[in-house]
């Protein structure tokens, strides 16, 4: 069955020249978009039309377009990654929208993610959190050595589930306090569940939480909105584990 054709759409996009400039929403019309077109392909088509008219194209982040890298982070009609579940923006298709719809596209809204231009935000804060403790610095040996360490099935599965986090920032953008607890807890959990990660466990949680607070992320709201909008379905159970790791590290210190 052929996809529907959206004959006319109104696209309201946040336009901001640079970090210091004041931004605003601007509207554009786009016609004859197939429902099978991905959301980013729709933006590509719109940009081609803008360039032909001599208008500066809309700046937005993208890379793999396969739901892996997390760069295509957009707030669409009030939802992180748009009106679908368990997807990134690049996996969203235009069949999710109705004929004649007005689609509002904004960048992530968080103090720790300042706007660089249009829909692009600076997510370097996530990298700084990881640099503070989201790694293993000890020599764990080669692949055969790692495979020789017995790990229970449940622990391995929980570690892999947490490691699925792609750092897109949807949790921060969705949280009313702009908390990064789901992201940080996922990074702490996947190392905490593996023996290789226990060596630095006493300082990892403390360092990462301290850096998260320093960079201006808010406190956890306990509403679970982050889990709902996470494209990889990261569980808020990881936040409980982060709290336990943090408490244990504090007591040991």
N, CA, C and O of each residue as an XYZ file, in Angstrom:
1012
protein
N       0.835     -1.200      0.000
C       0.000      0.000      0.000
C       0.868      1.247      0.000
O       1.759      1.390      0.837
N       0.605      2.152     -0.943
C       1.422      3.358     -1.076
C       1.184      4.303      0.096
O       0.081      4.385      0.636
N       2.243      5.015      0.479
C       2.128      5.991      1.563
C       1.322      7.191      1.097
O       1.325      7.537     -0.085
N       0.639      7.814      2.029
C      -0.132      9.019      1.723
C       0.803     10.161      1.351
O       1.973     10.173      1.731
N       0.270     11.118      0.605
C       1.012     12.314      0.235
C       0.448     13.497      1.026
O      -0.745     13.794      0.964
N       1.320     14.152      1.759
C       0.926     15.348      2.508
C       1.100     16.547      1.580
O       2.218     17.004      1.340
N      -0.014     17.047      1.067
C       0.042     18.078      0.031
C       0.569     19.418      0.540
O       1.237     20.148     -0.193
N       0.263     19.737      1.798
C       0.785     20.987      2.347
C       0.983     20.873      3.851
O       0.106     20.409      4.579
N       2.147     21.306      4.294
C       2.467     21.344      5.709
C       3.041     22.711      6.050
O       3.681     23.356      5.219
N       2.806     23.137      7.269
C       3.430     24.358      7.767
C       4.482     23.960      8.797
O       4.177     23.298      9.789
N       5.700     24.364      8.553
C       6.813     24.021      9.440
C       7.237     25.268     10.211
O       7.736     26.228      9.624
N       7.036     25.248     11.520
C       7.483     26.344     12.389
C       8.798     25.916     13.033
O       8.833     24.965     13.813
N       9.877     26.622     12.703
C      11.218     26.217     13.122
C      11.879     27.322     13.932
O      11.748     28.506     13.622
N      12.588     26.913     14.972
C      13.365     27.877     15.759
C      14.597     28.288     14.967
O      15.432     27.453     14.620
N      14.705     29.592     14.682
C      15.859     30.132     13.968
C      16.646     31.039     14.916
O      16.090     31.954     15.523
N      17.929     30.774     15.030
C      18.803     31.559     15.901
C      20.179     31.612     15.259
O      20.808     30.577     15.041
N      20.639     32.803     14.958
C      21.885     32.977     14.206
C      23.083     32.386     14.919
O      23.901     31.707     14.299
N      23.198     32.637     16.222
C      24.302     32.104     17.022
C      23.905     32.129     18.489
O      22.788     32.510     18.838
N      24.844     31.714     19.347
C      24.536     31.601     20.770
C      24.180     32.942     21.416
O      23.436     32.979     22.396
N      24.703     34.031     20.877
C      24.483     35.341     21.478
C      23.243     36.056     20.925
O      22.758     37.015     21.526
N      22.746     35.599     19.810
C      21.603     36.260     19.175
C      20.285     35.781     19.771
O      20.201     34.685     20.327
N      19.270     36.607     19.648
C      17.932     36.244     20.096
C      17.243     35.454     18.988
O      17.249     35.867     17.829
N      16.655     34.330     19.343
C      16.004     33.498     18.342
C      14.504     33.689     18.307
O      13.926     34.346     19.173
N      13.872     33.102     17.286
C      12.421     33.149     17.167
C      11.949     32.028     16.247
O      12.729     31.458     15.483
N      10.667     31.729     16.336
C      10.066     30.731     15.463
C       9.686     31.367     14.138
O       9.050     32.421     14.101
N      10.082     30.718     13.051
C       9.719     31.191     11.714
C       8.962     30.083     10.994
O       9.245     28.901     11.192
N       8.004     30.464     10.158
C       7.141     29.490      9.473
C       7.487     29.363      7.997
O       7.812     30.343      7.326
N       7.407     28.113      7.506
C       7.649     27.817      6.090
C       6.592     26.827      5.616
O       6.094     26.016      6.398
N       6.262     26.897      4.357
C       5.342     25.947      3.740
C       6.144     24.911      2.954
O       7.145     25.232      2.314
N       5.684     23.671      3.017
C       6.309     22.622      2.220
C       5.197     21.739      1.665
O       4.235     21.429      2.368
N       5.332     21.335      0.400
C       4.255     20.635     -0.296
C       4.676     19.246     -0.786
O       5.852     18.970     -1.021
N       3.663     18.388     -0.930
C       3.809     17.078     -1.572
C       4.920     16.229     -0.953
O       5.843     15.790     -1.638
N       4.808     16.011      0.345
C       5.766     15.177      1.065
C       5.153     13.794      1.279
O       4.054     13.672      1.819
N       5.860     12.772      0.859
C       5.382     11.399      1.021
C       5.419     11.001      2.495
O       6.321     11.400      3.233
N       4.430     10.211      2.914
C       4.400      9.717      4.283
C       5.579      8.822      4.603
O       5.918      8.643      5.773
N       6.213      8.253      3.576
C       7.382      7.402      3.775
C       8.674      8.166      3.925
O       9.725      7.574      4.172
N       8.609      9.482      3.777
C       9.801     10.325      3.930
C      10.144     10.445      5.411
O       9.261     10.653      6.243
N      11.420     10.315      5.735
C      11.813     10.486      7.129
C      11.771     11.970      7.487
O      11.780     12.828      6.604
N      11.726     12.264      8.773
C      11.623     13.654      9.222
C      12.847     14.455      8.782
O      12.720     15.608      8.369
N      14.020     13.854      8.869
C      15.231     14.568      8.457
C      15.277     14.762      6.944
O      15.791     15.772      6.462
N      14.746     13.805      6.198
C      14.670     13.974      4.738
C      13.732     15.121      4.389
O      13.977     15.863      3.438
N      12.661     15.263      5.156
C      11.751     16.390      4.951
C      12.484     17.711      5.167
O      12.302     18.661      4.405
N      13.323     17.765      6.219
C      14.111     18.973      6.472
C      15.127     19.213      5.349
O      15.401     20.357      4.988
N      15.679     18.130      4.802
C      16.597     18.268      3.661
C      15.877     18.895      2.466
O      16.412     19.788      1.808
N      14.667     18.424      2.195
C      13.881     18.954      1.076
C      13.560     20.420      1.308
O      13.671     21.243      0.399
N      13.160     20.741      2.535
C      12.863     22.132      2.874
C      14.099     23.005      2.706
O      14.004     24.122      2.197
N      15.244     22.513      3.125
C      16.483     23.286      2.989
C      16.850     23.529      1.533
O      17.342     24.601      1.182
N      16.611     22.529      0.683
C      16.880     22.703     -0.753
C      16.015     23.828     -1.326
O      16.476     24.632     -2.136
N      14.755     23.871     -0.891
C      13.858     24.924     -1.360
C      14.296     26.293     -0.841
O      14.223     27.290     -1.560
N      14.754     26.332      0.420
C      15.219     27.595      0.995
C      16.456     28.110      0.264
O      16.583     29.306      0.000
N      17.358     27.196     -0.055
C      18.582     27.583     -0.772
C      18.245     28.131     -2.155
O      18.833     29.118     -2.596
N      17.297     27.487     -2.838
C      16.878     27.957     -4.166
C      16.293     29.363     -4.109
O      16.398     30.129     -5.067
N      15.665     29.701     -2.959
C      15.069     31.026     -2.789
C      16.071     32.046     -2.246
O      15.737     33.218     -2.073
N      17.301     31.595     -1.977
C      18.308     32.503     -1.448
C      18.228     32.693      0.058
O      18.809     33.633      0.599
N      17.507     31.802      0.740
C      17.367     31.872      2.194
C      18.348     30.907      2.854
O      18.586     29.811      2.347
N      18.908     31.312      3.969
C      19.857     30.451      4.672
C      19.155     29.180      5.153
O      18.085     29.265      5.755
N      19.736     28.007      4.901
C      19.093     26.745      5.309
C      19.062     26.586      6.829
O      19.811     27.240      7.555
N      18.195     25.719      7.279
C      18.041     25.439      8.707
C      19.183     24.533      9.160
O      19.432     23.488      8.560
N      19.869     24.938     10.216
C      20.970     24.132     10.752
C      20.422     23.116     11.748
O      19.726     23.477     12.698
N      20.742     21.841     11.522
C      20.351     20.798     12.462
C      21.399     19.696     12.456
O      22.077     19.475     11.452
N      21.525     19.005     13.586
C      22.524     17.943     13.725
C      22.022     16.621     13.169
O      20.843     16.292     13.295
N      22.916     15.873     12.557
C      22.592     14.511     12.114
C      23.892     13.809     11.761
O      24.904     14.450     11.476
N      23.850     12.499     11.783
C      25.042     11.735     11.409
C      24.631     10.393     10.814
O      24.516     10.271      9.595
N      24.406      9.379     11.661
C      24.194      8.026     11.143
C      22.843      7.850     10.461
O      22.729      7.075      9.512
N      21.819      8.557     10.930
C      20.443      8.415     10.447
C      19.942      6.975     10.555
O      19.136      6.516      9.746
N      20.436      6.285     11.566
C      20.013      4.903     11.814
C      19.619      4.682     13.271
O      19.481      3.540     13.708
N      19.438      5.754     14.018
C      19.044      5.629     15.416
C      20.152      5.171     16.333
O      19.888      4.599     17.391
N      21.402      5.417     15.939
C      22.542      4.930     16.715
C      23.310      6.053     17.407
O      23.704      5.913     18.564
N      23.522      7.158     16.708
C      24.439      8.186     17.228
C      23.781      9.169     18.187
O      24.466      9.728     19.044
N      22.488      9.397     18.073
C      21.796     10.308     18.967
C      21.943     11.779     18.641
O      21.504     12.623     19.422
N      22.548     12.111     17.512
C      22.787     13.522     17.195
C      21.539     14.253     16.712
O      21.435     15.469     16.877
N      20.594     13.530     16.121
C      19.428     14.167     15.488
C      18.363     14.547     16.513
O      17.186     14.231     16.344
N      18.780     15.217     17.558
C      17.891     15.484     18.696
C      17.082     16.747     18.485
O      17.629     17.850     18.483
N      15.771     16.588     18.307
C      14.876     17.722     18.093
C      13.635     17.587     18.963
O      13.189     16.481     19.266
N      13.090     18.723     19.356
C      11.833     18.769     20.100
C      10.732     19.068     19.090
O      10.677     20.170     18.544
N       9.858     18.102     18.836
C       8.873     18.204     17.761
C       7.464     18.153     18.344
O       7.072     17.167     18.968
N       6.720     19.219     18.133
C       5.348     19.311     18.660
C       5.283     18.961     20.145
O       4.378     18.255     20.590
N       6.246     19.462     20.897
C       6.231     19.280     22.344
C       6.759     17.965     22.854
O       6.654     17.685     24.049
N       7.335     17.130     21.970
C       7.896     15.849     22.396
C       9.310     15.681     21.890
O       9.620     16.032     20.752
N      10.165     15.142     22.739
C      11.520     14.826     22.309
C      11.462     13.751     21.231
O      10.864     12.696     21.440
N      12.070     14.007     20.095
C      12.117     13.100     18.938
C      10.773     12.938     18.232
O      10.675     12.163     17.281
N       9.734     13.653     18.675
C       8.489     13.655     17.928
C       7.432     12.668     18.382
O       7.621     11.953     19.366
N       6.305     12.630     17.656
C       5.121     11.844     18.059
C       5.205     10.358     17.733
O       4.412      9.842     16.946
N       6.149      9.688     18.329
C       6.267      8.238     18.191
C       7.051      7.740     19.391
O       7.651      8.539     20.111
N       7.056      6.436     19.617
C       7.716      5.876     20.789
C       8.965      5.098     20.403
O       9.020      4.463     19.350
N       9.965      5.160     21.271
C      11.190      4.357     21.135
C      11.921      4.610     19.822
O      12.430      3.679     19.198
N      11.970      5.873     19.406
C      12.688      6.220     18.176
C      13.497      7.490     18.383
O      13.231      8.274     19.294
N      14.490      7.678     17.520
C      15.180      8.956     17.420
C      14.522      9.744     16.291
O      13.705      9.197     15.551
N      14.870     11.019     16.154
C      14.228     11.858     15.139
C      14.431     11.300     13.733
O      13.527     11.379     12.902
N      15.599     10.741     13.461
C      15.874     10.224     12.115
C      15.013      9.009     11.786
O      14.874      8.654     10.615
N      14.435      8.368     12.793
C      13.575      7.210     12.568
C      12.093      7.582     12.499
O      11.239      6.725     12.270
N      11.800      8.867     12.699
C      10.428      9.359     12.608
C      10.061      9.582     11.146
O      10.845     10.155     10.390
N       8.870      9.131     10.743
C       8.431      9.300      9.352
C       7.212     10.211      9.270
O       6.440     10.335     10.221
N       7.062     10.832      8.130
C       6.024     11.852      7.953
C       4.609     11.280      7.973
O       3.642     12.038      8.055
N       4.471      9.960      7.900
C       3.137      9.353      7.992
C       2.510      9.576      9.373
O       1.311      9.368      9.558
N       3.327      9.997     10.335
C       2.825     10.279     11.682
C       2.088     11.618     11.760
O       1.489     11.942     12.786
N       2.135     12.393     10.674
C       1.503     13.707     10.671
C       0.325     13.716      9.697
O       0.276     12.935      8.747
N      -0.616     14.616      9.956
C      -1.815     14.708      9.141
C      -1.679     15.807      8.093
O      -0.894     16.743      8.244
N      -2.455     15.669      7.039
C      -2.515     16.673      5.980
C      -2.860     18.049      6.569
O      -3.785     18.178      7.371
N      -2.110     19.058      6.162
C      -2.361     20.429      6.609
C      -1.851     20.747      8.003
O      -2.129     21.822      8.534
N      -1.104     19.822      8.604
C      -0.620     20.009      9.973
C       0.403     21.140     10.056
O       1.105     21.444      9.092
N       0.463     21.744     11.228
C       1.519     22.696     11.552
C       2.464     22.004     12.523
O       2.058     21.609     13.616
N       3.714     21.858     12.128
C       4.705     21.131     12.914
C       5.698     22.130     13.505
O       6.335     22.893     12.778
N       5.818     22.117     14.818
C       6.732     23.027     15.501
C       8.002     22.284     15.903
O       7.949     21.259     16.582
N       9.143     22.817     15.475
C      10.430     22.167     15.722
C      11.325     23.109     16.523
O      11.582     24.243     16.119
N      11.791     22.615     17.660
C      12.655     23.415     18.526
C      13.888     22.623     18.935
O      13.889     21.395     18.853
N      14.937     23.309     19.373
C      16.106     22.614     19.917
C      15.832     22.162     21.338
O      14.823     22.548     21.928
N      16.723     21.347     21.897
C      16.610     20.990     23.309
C      16.598     22.265     24.144
O      17.357     23.196     23.876
N      15.734     22.304     25.155
C      15.650     23.459     26.056
C      16.245     23.085     27.399
O      15.550     22.520     28.243
N      17.506     23.387     27.614
C      18.179     23.093     28.876
C      19.365     24.032     29.026
O      20.092     24.290     28.066
N      19.552     24.536     30.229
C      20.652     25.464     30.460
C      22.009     24.856     30.177
O      22.933     25.553     29.758
N      22.135     23.533     30.411
C      23.410     22.861     30.164
C      23.647     22.578     28.685
O      24.747     22.179     28.301
N      22.609     22.783     27.838
C      22.715     22.570     26.392
C      22.457     23.892     25.655
O      21.394     24.045     25.053
N      23.378     24.832     25.682
C      23.135     26.122     25.015
C      23.006     25.959     23.501
O      23.671     25.119     22.897
N      22.146     26.769     22.905
C      21.950     26.728     21.452
C      23.188     27.291     20.750
O      23.695     28.351     21.117
N      23.659     26.575     19.751
C      24.775     27.048     18.927
C      24.240     27.804     17.720
O      24.674     28.915     17.417
N      23.279     27.171     17.033
C      22.639     27.805     15.879
C      21.373     27.036     15.535
O      21.387     25.807     15.467
N      20.292     27.750     15.320
C      19.011     27.134     14.940
C      18.654     25.973     15.872
O      18.333     26.179     17.042
N      18.713     24.752     15.335
C      18.305     23.568     16.086
C      19.479     22.804     16.700
O      19.289     21.734     17.278
N      20.682     23.346     16.577
C      21.885     22.681     17.079
C      22.227     23.209     18.468
O      22.342     24.417     18.673
N      22.389     22.287     19.421
C      22.798     22.680     20.766
C      24.153     22.056     21.096
O      24.566     21.065     20.494
N      24.824     22.657     22.059
C      26.122     22.167     22.518
C      25.890     21.133     23.621
O      25.500     21.487     24.734
N      26.127     19.861     23.313
C      25.943     18.791     24.293
C      27.268     18.317     24.883
O      27.378     17.193     25.372
N      28.271     19.194     24.830
C      29.578     18.845     25.375
C      29.496     18.527     26.869
O      30.369     17.843     27.404
N      28.452     19.020     27.548
C      28.297     18.736     28.976
C      28.264     17.231     29.235
O      28.806     16.764     30.237
N      27.636     16.471     28.342
C      27.602     15.016     28.500
C      29.011     14.430     28.445
O      29.353     13.531     29.213
N      29.818     14.952     27.530
C      31.191     14.456     27.396
C      31.989     14.746     28.656
O      32.797     13.924     29.088
N      31.765     15.907     29.240
C      32.482     16.279     30.465
C      32.084     15.387     31.634
O      32.914     15.052     32.480
N      30.808     15.003     31.677
C      30.362     14.073     32.719
C      31.053     12.724     32.550
O      31.503     12.126     33.528
N      31.138     12.246     31.313
C      31.804     10.972     31.050
C      33.293     11.042     31.385
O      33.856     10.091     31.926
N      33.921     12.157     31.065
C      35.346     12.318     31.353
C      35.633     12.285     32.844
O      36.743     11.959     33.264
N      34.622     12.627     33.648
C      34.830     12.671     35.096
C      34.798     11.293     35.743
O      35.231     11.137     36.884
N      34.288     10.286     35.025
C      34.253      8.963     35.647
C      33.654      7.840     34.832
O      33.666      6.693     35.281
N      33.134      8.118     33.662
C      32.482      7.084     32.865
C      33.432      6.274     32.018
O      33.265      6.173     30.803
N      34.433      5.695     32.662
C      35.462      4.946     31.915
C      36.112      3.939     32.859
O      35.881      3.971     34.067
N      36.925      3.047     32.299
C      37.742      2.112     33.076
C      39.196      2.385     32.719
O      39.598      2.220     31.567
N      39.980      2.799     33.699
C      41.363      3.180     33.404
C      42.365      2.073     33.722
O      43.536      2.181     33.358
N      41.920      1.006     34.399
C      42.845     -0.068     34.741
C      43.040     -0.986     33.540
O      42.215     -1.000     32.626
N      44.123     -1.749     33.540
C      44.393     -2.699     32.472
C      43.527     -3.941     32.693
O      43.760     -4.715     33.622
N      42.542     -4.119     31.841
C      41.623     -5.262     31.991
C      42.009     -6.429     31.089
O      41.287     -7.424     31.025
N      43.139     -6.319     30.392
C      43.574     -7.396     29.524
C      42.899     -7.342     28.162
O      42.152     -6.409     27.870
N      43.158     -8.329     27.341
C      42.578     -8.391     26.010
C      41.194     -9.023     26.038
O      40.655     -9.327     27.102
N      40.626     -9.216     24.849
C      39.287     -9.801     24.748
C      39.209    -11.189     25.363
O      38.253    -11.468     26.085
N      40.171    -12.073     25.110
C      40.091    -13.410     25.744
C      40.076    -13.324     27.265
O      39.386    -14.101     27.924
N      40.840    -12.378     27.829
C      40.864    -12.237     29.284
C      39.502    -11.790     29.802
O      39.029    -12.278     30.828
N      38.881    -10.865     29.091
C      37.566    -10.392     29.500
C      36.537    -11.488     29.453
O      35.683    -11.587     30.335
N      36.611    -12.315     28.425
C      35.653    -13.416     28.292
C      35.871    -14.506     29.336
O      34.980    -15.317     29.589
N      37.060    -14.523     29.943
C      37.372    -15.547     30.932
C      36.802    -15.203     32.305
O      36.771    -16.054     33.194
N      36.353    -13.963     32.483
C      35.794    -13.537     33.773
C      34.318    -13.923     33.806
O      33.545    -13.462     32.966
N      33.916    -14.754     34.753
C      32.508    -15.180     34.808
C      31.582    -14.032     35.226
O      31.822    -13.358     36.228
N      30.529    -13.824     34.444
C      29.535    -12.795     34.736
C      28.167    -13.450     34.597
O      27.893    -14.122     33.603
N      27.324    -13.256     35.576
C      26.005    -13.883     35.516
C      25.193    -13.326     34.351
O      25.405    -12.196     33.912
N      24.275    -14.129     33.866
C      23.444    -13.719     32.734
C      22.669    -12.441     33.051
O      22.615    -11.521     32.235
N      22.068    -12.392     34.246
C      21.257    -11.227     34.622
C      22.099     -9.959     34.668
O      21.668     -8.909     34.191
N      23.295    -10.050     35.241
C      24.174     -8.881     35.311
C      24.599     -8.425     33.915
O      24.626     -7.229     33.629
N      24.923     -9.369     33.066
C      25.339     -9.032     31.709
C      24.201     -8.357     30.943
O      24.427     -7.387     30.219
N      22.990     -8.866     31.102
C      21.839     -8.281     30.418
C      21.556     -6.865     30.921
O      21.287     -5.966     30.123
N      21.614     -6.661     32.237
C      21.370     -5.337     32.792
C      22.445     -4.356     32.343
O      22.149     -3.198     32.049
N      23.689     -4.814     32.290
C      24.785     -3.957     31.833
C      24.587     -3.550     30.377
O      24.796     -2.392     30.015
N      24.185     -4.503     29.547
C      23.981     -4.207     28.130
C      22.783     -3.281     27.919
O      22.812     -2.406     27.054
N      21.732     -3.479     28.715
C      20.561     -2.597     28.609
C      20.936     -1.156     28.941
O      20.494     -0.226     28.268
N      21.746     -0.974     29.974
C      22.177      0.371     30.356
C      23.121      0.967     29.325
O      23.078      2.166     29.046
N      23.975      0.118     28.761
C      24.953      0.589     27.778
C      24.294      1.006     26.468
O      24.946      1.603     25.611
N      23.010      0.698     26.304
C      22.301      1.068     25.069
C      22.083      2.572     24.966
O      21.744      3.070     23.892
N      22.272      3.308     26.065
C      22.111      4.768     26.049
C      23.012      5.390     24.990
O      24.212      5.117     24.953
N      22.429      6.235     24.120
C      23.191      6.877     23.045
C      23.497      8.342     23.346
O      24.054      9.047     22.505
N      23.134      8.797     24.540
C      23.481     10.158     24.936
C      22.842     11.238     24.088
O      23.458     12.273     23.830
N      21.613     11.007     23.650
C      20.952     11.989     22.783
C      20.499     13.219     23.558
O      20.429     14.315     23.001
N      20.187     13.042     24.850
C      19.743     14.162     25.670
C      18.236     14.310     25.786
O      17.759     15.292     26.354
N      17.471     13.352     25.258
C      16.008     13.436     25.346
C      15.548     13.469     26.792
O      14.562     14.128     27.121
N      16.267     12.754     27.663
C      15.895     12.731     29.079
C      16.015     14.117     29.698
O      15.161     14.532     30.481
N      17.073     14.826     29.344
C      17.290     16.182     29.858
C      16.239     17.135     29.304
O      15.682     17.950     30.039
N      15.974     17.031     28.018
C      15.020     17.934     27.365
C      13.602     17.718     27.868
O      12.800     18.651     27.888
N      13.289     16.491     28.275
C      11.942     16.157     28.726
C      11.718     16.515     30.187
O      10.620     16.920     30.569
N      12.747     16.369     30.997
C      12.630     16.618     32.435
C      12.373     18.098     32.712
O      13.043     18.960     32.143
N      11.409     18.396     33.579
C      11.089     19.795     33.884
C      12.210     20.485     34.650
O      12.254     21.713     34.718
N      13.123     19.694     35.230
C      14.287     20.260     35.912
C      15.565     20.121     35.086
O      16.655     20.442     35.558
N      15.423     19.644     33.858
C      16.590     19.404     32.989
C      17.624     18.520     33.691
O      18.820     18.808     33.670
N      17.149     17.457     34.302
C      18.040     16.536     35.007
C      18.714     15.574     34.038
O      18.116     15.152     33.049
N      19.960     15.234     34.332
C      20.697     14.260     33.523
C      20.847     12.939     34.265
O      21.720     12.136     33.937
N      19.994     12.713     35.266
C      20.133     11.518     36.097
C      19.992     10.217     35.312
O      20.696      9.251     35.606
N      19.106     10.166     34.326
C      18.941      8.922     33.566
C      20.202      8.634     32.760
O      20.668      7.495     32.717
N      20.750      9.656     32.127
C      21.993      9.487     31.352
C      23.133      9.046     32.255
O      23.817      8.066     31.957
N      23.345      9.757     33.351
C      24.448      9.436     34.260
C      24.263      8.053     34.875
O      25.222      7.291     34.993
N      23.044      7.731     35.261
C      22.793      6.428     35.880
C      23.030      5.284     34.900
O      23.496      4.216     35.296
N      22.716      5.498     33.630
C      22.961      4.459     32.621
C      24.457      4.215     32.466
O      24.901      3.072     32.367
N      25.228      5.296     32.445
C      26.677      5.164     32.283
C      27.328      4.544     33.515
O      28.292      3.787     33.400
N      26.799      4.869     34.691
C      27.315      4.260     35.919
C      26.894      2.790     36.003
O      27.692      1.937     36.392
N      25.650      2.497     35.642
C      25.115      1.141     35.793
C      25.839      0.118     34.933
O      26.138     -0.983     35.397
N      26.122      0.469     33.690
C      26.691     -0.566     32.824
C      28.114     -0.931     33.248
O      28.599     -2.014     32.921
N      28.786     -0.029     33.978
C      30.104     -0.356     34.523
C      29.979     -0.997     35.902
O      30.778     -1.863     36.261
N      28.974     -0.571     36.677
C      28.793     -1.103     38.025
C      28.414     -2.582     38.017
O      28.707     -3.303     38.971
N      27.766     -3.037     36.946
C      27.316     -4.425     36.872
C      28.399     -5.378     36.368
O      28.203     -6.593     36.349
N      29.541     -4.822     35.961
C      30.631     -5.655     35.438
C      31.817     -5.627     36.393
O      32.113     -4.576     36.963
N      32.501     -6.745     36.583
C      33.641     -6.777     37.523
C      34.754     -5.815     37.115
O      35.449     -5.275     37.976
N      34.931     -5.596     35.811
C      35.978     -4.680     35.371
C      35.732     -3.243     35.844
O      36.661     -2.448     35.984
N      34.466     -2.939     36.083
C      34.130     -1.581     36.478
C      34.120     -1.344     37.971
O      33.944     -0.209     38.415
N      34.308     -2.397     38.759
C      34.227     -2.246     40.204
C      35.462     -1.585     40.797
O      35.397     -1.055     41.906
N      36.583     -1.603     40.089
C      37.837     -1.061     40.624
C      37.678      0.412     40.994
O      38.168      0.855     42.033
N      36.993      1.165     40.137
C      36.840      2.604     40.359
C      35.450      2.981     40.868
O      35.083      4.156     40.857
N      34.686      2.000     41.309
C      33.298      2.247     41.705
C      33.178      3.241     42.848
O      32.210      3.998     42.918
N      34.177      3.240     43.759
C      34.072      4.100     44.934
C      34.157      5.578     44.602
O      33.721      6.414     45.394
N      34.705      5.911     43.455
C      34.781      7.336     43.098
C      33.990      7.700     41.844
O      33.738      8.879     41.597
N      33.594      6.697     41.043
C      32.916      6.996     39.777
C      31.599      7.747     39.991
O      31.390      8.811     39.409
N      30.723      7.201     40.815
C      29.406      7.816     41.018
C      29.535      9.209     41.608
O      28.850     10.133     41.168
N      30.404      9.375     42.601
C      30.575     10.683     43.232
C      31.091     11.713     42.243
O      30.593     12.838     42.205
N      32.078     11.346     41.447
C      32.673     12.281     40.493
C      31.684     12.685     39.400
O      31.609     13.854     39.020
N      30.929     11.709     38.903
C      30.000     11.998     37.810
C      28.817     12.832     38.289
O      28.359     13.726     37.578
N      28.317     12.543     39.495
C      27.218     13.337     40.050
C      27.684     14.762     40.338
O      26.956     15.720     40.083
N      28.899     14.899     40.869
C      29.442     16.228     41.161
C      29.597     17.043     39.878
O      29.282     18.233     39.849
N      30.079     16.402     38.827
C      30.248     17.104     37.549
C      28.896     17.467     36.946
O      28.740     18.546     36.375
N      27.926     16.577     37.071
C      26.578     16.849     36.576
C      26.006     18.097     37.256
O      25.427     18.959     36.595
N      26.171     18.187     38.564
C      25.678     19.351     39.307
C      26.435     20.616     38.918
O      25.847     21.688     38.777
N      27.728     20.478     38.750
C      28.570     21.630     38.380
C      28.168     22.217     37.036
O      28.234     23.431     36.844
N      27.754     21.373     36.112
C      27.439     21.817     34.752
C      26.028     22.392     34.625
O      25.645     22.862     33.553
N      25.259     22.357     35.704
C      23.961     23.023     35.693
C      22.757     22.150     35.404
O      21.666     22.669     35.171
N      22.929     20.827     35.414
C      21.775     19.940     35.271
C      20.974     19.965     36.569
O      21.543     20.106     37.652
N      19.657     19.830     36.460
C      18.796     19.891     37.634
C      18.696     18.570     38.369
O      19.307     17.573     37.984
N      17.908     18.584     39.440
C      17.682     17.377     40.234
C      16.618     16.497     39.587
O      15.792     16.973     38.808
N      16.648     15.214     39.920
C      15.640     14.270     39.419
C      14.259     14.655     39.943
O      14.106     14.995     41.116
N      13.256     14.599     39.068
C      11.895     14.969     39.450
C      11.060     13.777     39.896
O       9.977     13.948     40.455
N      11.560     12.571     39.650
C      10.844     11.331     40.005
C       9.503     11.179     39.276
O       8.625     10.460     39.751
N       9.339     11.840     38.142
C       8.091     11.708     37.384
C       8.162     10.590     36.350
O       7.130     10.114     35.878
N       9.368     10.170     36.000
C       9.527      9.102     35.018
C       9.404      9.550     33.574
O       9.399      8.714     32.670
N       9.304     10.856     33.337
C       9.173     11.358     31.960
C      10.388     10.998     31.114
O      10.268     10.769     29.910
N      11.552     10.948     31.743
C      12.784     10.635     31.012
C      12.723      9.230     30.413
O      13.114      9.020     29.265
N      12.229      8.271     31.199
C      12.127      6.894     30.727
C      11.138      6.785     29.564
O      11.379      6.051     28.606
N      10.032      7.514     29.652
C       8.996      7.467     28.616
C       9.529      7.947     27.280
O       9.220      7.362     26.242
N      10.328      9.007     27.295
C      10.801      9.610     26.040
C      12.152      9.091     25.578
O      12.612      9.461     24.497
N      12.799      8.242     26.371
C      14.103      7.704     25.966
C      13.949      6.808     24.743
O      13.179      5.848     24.794
N      14.650      7.082     23.647
C      14.492      6.260     22.438
C      15.015      4.836     22.596
O      14.689      3.965     21.790
N      15.812      4.595     23.615
C      16.365      3.259     23.834
C      15.740      2.563     25.044
O      16.167      1.477     25.434
N      14.726      3.197     25.631
C      14.004      2.557     26.726
C      14.835      2.325     27.970
O      14.628      1.334     28.670
N      15.772      3.216     28.263
C      16.587      3.076     29.472
C      15.681      3.194     30.705
O      14.892      4.132     30.816
N      15.801      2.253     31.607
C      14.915      2.187     32.772
C      15.361      3.133     33.887
O      16.556      3.316     34.120
N      14.377      3.733     34.575
C      14.710      4.582     35.717
C      15.189      3.749     36.906
O      15.606      4.309     37.920
N      15.135      2.422     36.795
C      15.727      1.577     37.832
C      17.224      1.858     37.945
O      17.825      1.653     38.999
N      17.812      2.322     36.862
C      19.232      2.676     36.885
C      19.505      3.854     37.814
O      20.587      3.954     38.394
N      18.518      4.752     37.956
C      18.692      5.890     38.859
C      18.795      5.399     40.296
O      19.579      5.927     41.085
N      18.002      4.385     40.633
C      18.082      3.794     41.970
C      19.462      3.190     42.198
O      20.023      3.299     43.288
N      20.007      2.551     41.159
C      21.343      1.961     41.289
C      22.398      3.055     41.452
O      23.332      2.909     42.240
N      22.247      4.144     40.709
C      23.177      5.266     40.854
C      23.141      5.801     42.283
O      24.185      6.096     42.865
N      21.950      5.926     42.843
C      21.830      6.417     44.221
C      22.518      5.476     45.204
O      23.163      5.925     46.151
N      22.380      4.162     44.978
C      23.052      3.191     45.851
C      24.559      3.285     45.711
O      25.280      3.255     46.708
N      25.047      3.401     44.468
C      26.479      3.521     44.228
C      27.031      4.790     44.883
O      28.118      4.781     45.460
N      26.270      5.870     44.784
C      26.698      7.142     45.367
C      26.752      7.033     46.892
O      27.705      7.496     47.519
N      25.728      6.423     47.482
C      25.677      6.276     48.938
C      26.823      5.382     49.447
O      27.471      5.698     50.445
N      27.054      4.285     48.760
C      28.146      3.372     49.160
C      29.503      4.053     49.075
O      30.353      3.878     49.948
N      29.700      4.836     48.009
C      30.966      5.548     47.840
C      31.146      6.584     48.940
O      32.259      6.789     49.425
N      30.072      7.228     49.332
C      30.146      8.233     50.395
C      30.482      7.601     51.731
O      31.282      8.140     52.495
N      29.869      6.452     52.017
C      30.111      5.762     53.289
C      31.555      5.261     53.353
O      32.215      5.395     54.384
N      32.048      4.681     52.244
C      33.408      4.167     52.212
C      34.434      5.272     52.411
O      35.468      5.076     53.050
N      34.126      6.439     51.850
C      35.052      7.565     51.965
C      35.124      8.070     53.407
O      35.857      9.017     53.693
